[in-house]
Amino acid sequence: MNASTKFTKSLLRGVAWLLFAVAGLALWMGGRSISEFTKTARTLAEMEGIGLAVLFAGLGAVAKAAADHFGGGEKDGSPTSDGSHSQEKQDHH
């Protein structure tokens, strides 16, 4: 794994955790803040806050999955997570 791949994976993981933090804040304070700033009904603002939390959590999950699978091209013969090898065995006659 080269340096740029490591950097990109760590960057994507950082973005994922940032999006998860934003999702938590949107869930915790989103409805109250939207209601105060836009002068909308509190119930509608709470639903918007929950919607934003789901959106940011989904984006965080996508970023985390991308980081986990980034640079996934393994060298031939290297074991995978289930213990098998990525290179298929060939029959020699």
Residue pairs with C-beta under 8 A, 6 or more apart in sequence:
1 71
5 70
5 71
8 70
8 71
9 67
9 70
9 71
10 67
12 63
12 64
12 66
12 67
12 70
13 63
13 64
13 67
15 60
15 63
16 60
16 61
16 63
16 64
16 67
17 60
18 60
19 56
19 57
19 59
19 60
19 63
20 56
20 57
20 60
22 56
23 52
23 53
23 54
23 55
23 56
23 57
23 60
24 53
26 49
26 52
26 53
26 56
27 49
27 50
27 53
29 49
30 45
30 46
30 48
30 49
30 50
30 52
30 53
31 42
31 45
31 46
31 47
31 48
31 49
31 50
32 45
32 49
33 49
34 40
34 45
34 48
34 49
35 41
35 42
35 45
35 46
38 45
40 48
74 80
74 86
75 86
76 86
76 87
77 85
77 86
77 87
78 85
78 86
79 85
79 86
80 86
